[in-house]
Amino acid sequence: MLPWAGVLGFLLLLILLRVRVWVQKAKVPSSSGAQLVCKPSALAAYLESQCQALKGRCEASWPWRALPSLQTLASLMGPPESRVHFVRTYLQLSDEGLVALDWAVGPAQQERRQTSSPCSAPVLLLVPNSFGKVTRNISKLCHVALLHGYRPVVFNRRGQNGCPLSTTTLQPYGDPADLREAIQYIHSRCPGALLFAVGESTGAGLLFSYLGECGSSSLLTAAGCISPIFDPRGWFEAGCPWLWQQLLLMSQKVWLSRFATVLGEVLPLDRFFGGQSLRELEEVLFCQAQTWDLYWERNDPLRDVDEMAVPVLCICSQDDPMCGAPRDTLPFELFETNPYFFLVLTQGGGHCGFFKDSLCGAFWSHEVVLEFFHTTVDFLLTEDKLKGQAKKRGARPVPKVTQGRSGCRQESCCPHNSPDTYRWQRSYTR
């Protein structure tokens, strides 16, 4: 965490840099609507007609909409939601590594061990960004999800957010192995519950990788991604804007300094702490035994995009300060040709900063994601009902709206297809 003096100085610099844009945008009325980009389908038509949050206000009121960097800072580094508390479960993985699952509970539920017994309430799995901090965006979504009857749980990578690092293996950008074991564990604890997932920023890349690798065996009903980075390799190579890169560099170096002694035996950490770009840090951590090209061949989040078999909603802003020129990096063809992908594109909102009114208020993006889940479930139930009626009449069944693979991409090693591979006695709760 940066010192308060540094944060205030950073805020002042952002305001000075954006003052001209602020004045210009103040003179031009900004549309509060959002553009839905997707392939025409029955589900798309149903979403447009039933998802009311898409038609609501999607931008903060003036003057905040003229300051996307300030919205981003308030979302990623602002104070967490004080009305949400977490019960942590450590999960030991097949290679003896550890990840942490933080189950969100409200103030009245703090003394209850919600993870001790199965529950039919839908589970919302949250995948934070890859830089190891549970942001205000994530904690606020936990609170809203609790109010809507979900059981939110936050996935924490090895060594991040207070999770111990029990091996010298870190999680590469797009390797979904740890997330897959965590989802399998959650499914075993809540076998009758619908499972949804939301990825934030670079965390969305891990979610994309999981959905592509597991196809229709992902165990998810639907997924959402807030400000995803679709081309992380290009993002690492080009570098995000200087101010944001310096913040992320500092965050990464402070995080890894906790494990410098043990990781220094297997990694050249002198190069890591002397690195001046995010690409240099990524190469030090993961490219000692492989080339940069091979690393991204294995970790590109969209490498198996054609295998995804659940509806995915992505929310992006045209003024995202972390991505330079966001509209130039968005894969519009993917949304226009793949029936599983839906893009909500707004004029403003920054990076994960889709506030409704003020920077202290609620997030419009949270309303959209949760209503997307609810509407998708309604649609699927309606479809199943129609298929059942057609079957009783002896008529031809209604075609499935979504068709996916029957198993994971790596069927020989995926625990979804090997029920005896994983044993849940290796998890424990704090």
Buried (B, 14 or more C-beta within 10 A) or exposed (E): EBEEEEBEEBBEEBBEEBEEEBEEBEEEEBEBBBEBBBBEBBBBEBBBEBBEBBEBEBBBBEBBBBBBBBBBBBBBBBEBBEEBBBBBBBBBBEEEBBBBBBBBBBEEBEEEEBBEEEEEBBBBBBBBBBBBBBBBBBBBBBBBBBEBEBBBBBBBBBBBBEBEBBBBBBBBBBBBBBBBBBBBBBBBBBEEBBBBBBBBBBBBBBBBBBBBBBBBBBBBBBBBBBBBBBBBBEBBEEBBEEBBBEBBBEBBBEBBEEBEEEBBEEBEBEEBBEBEBBBBBBBBBBBEEBEBEEBBEBBBBBBBBBBBBBBBBBBBBBBBBBBBEBEEBBBEEBBEEBBBBBBBBBBBBBBBBBBBEEBEEBBBBBBBBBBBBBBBBEBBEEBEEEBEEEEEEEEEEBEEBBEBBEBBBEBEEBBBBEEEEBEEEBBEEE
